[in-house]
Amino acid sequence: MRKILFTAIAAIVALCADAQNSTPAAELLARMERIQWRGVMMGHQDDPMYGTTWKYEAGRSDVKDVCGDYPAMMGFDLGKIEYGSERNLDGVPFSLMRDEIRAQHERGGIVTLSWHPGNPATGGNSWDAKGRAVGKLLPGASLASVCDEWLGRVADFIGSLKDKDGRRIPVIFRPWHEMNGAWFWWGCDSCTPEEYRRLYIHTHDFLTARGLDNIVWAYSPNLSNGTPTEESYLFYYPGDRYVDLLGTDVYQQSADNAAYRADVRKELKVVTAVGRSRGKLTALTETGHRGVPYERWFTECLLPVITEFPISYVLLWRNAWDNPEENFCAAPDKAVAPDFVKFHDHPSTLFIKDVAGLK
Ligand code: BMA
C-alpha cells in the first residue's frame, strides 16, 4: 500500500514538474538554476563569429583557441534586424547567427540576445538619444506601427531558432538594456520610467502573443551612479511577470582594478539581494576592460568578484576583428591569455565542457 502511495505521489510530482517545465524557456530557467549550484558560466559576445585576428571561420573561437573549451554562454546582437537587414550592426549575417545559435545549443551551451536597434524617431543609431522615441512607440502613439513592425522582425528571428527536431531553442533576451544611462534612445534622458516600463511590457506581450515560448526575459541596467539600493535598481523594472533574470552591466573604466572590483561588488550585492527576494536568476550581463591591459585581469579582477555572489553567468563583451581597441576577452595573441587559462581551470568557472552534461 505504502509503495503504491509513494509511486502515485512520485508520478504526480513528475507530472507537475513536466507541466511547469513544458516550454523551452521554462526548461532553460530550471536548467540554469541547477547549473548555478556548480559555478558561474562564462560567456562571450559574438564568440564564434570573429576574434581579434580573424572573422567567420567555422568552428573557431578566441576562447577555444586560448583554453581548448568554448564558452558556456554566447551572446549575439539583433541590431538592424528591425530594418529587415541581412546583417547586424557589426556586419554579422543573421543566417550565420541562427546557425551558430543552433551549434551552441547542440553542444550544450546557452545563448543570450541583446538588441541595439536604430532610433525610429530620428533615423539615427541606438546612441542617438534624441527624439523622445520611446513615448512615440507605445500603443496608440505616432510610431506604434513601426514598433510592431520591428518587434515582428525580432519575433520572426527568435521564432526561427529551432533544433534538429524542430523544437524551439530557448534564448535569454535582454532588450532595452542600460536604460539608466543616457547614451541610448531608450535611456534615462529620453523617456520617463513609466514610458520605459510600458515599452518593455509591450515588447514582452507582443512576442508572447506571437506564441514564442522560448524567451527568458532579462532586465539589465548599467552600473549606477553612487551606491545602488534595491529601490534604485528597480526604478525602471517592468514587474515580476515580465522578467526572469536580473542583470547588471559593469565595465572597468580606468586602470584602477580595485575600483572595478568595488563597482561590481556594489551592483551584484543589490542584484543578488533583489534576485533572492523575488526568486529570480541573476547575472553580470556585460563586463570587461577594453583591451584587457592588465595581464592578470581575469584571475585578479573578475574571478574574485564573480565567485563572491550566487550569479548564473558573466558575459564578456566582443573581440572586434575590425576595431583593435574594441576587445574585452582573451585571445591567443594577447598578454592576458595565460591568465585566462587559469580562469578557465578554476573550479568555479563553467565552460562548455562543464555544462554540456548538466541538462
Ligand atoms: C557596443 C560596441 C559597438 C557595437 C555594439 C553592438 O558596445 O561594441 O562597437 O556595435 O556594442 O555589438
Boltz pocket constraint, residues with backbone or C-beta under 6 A from the ligand:
constraints:
  - pocket:
      binder: B
      contacts: [[A, 77], [A, 79], [A, 89], [A, 90], [A, 116], [A, 318], [A, 326]]
      max_distance: 6.0
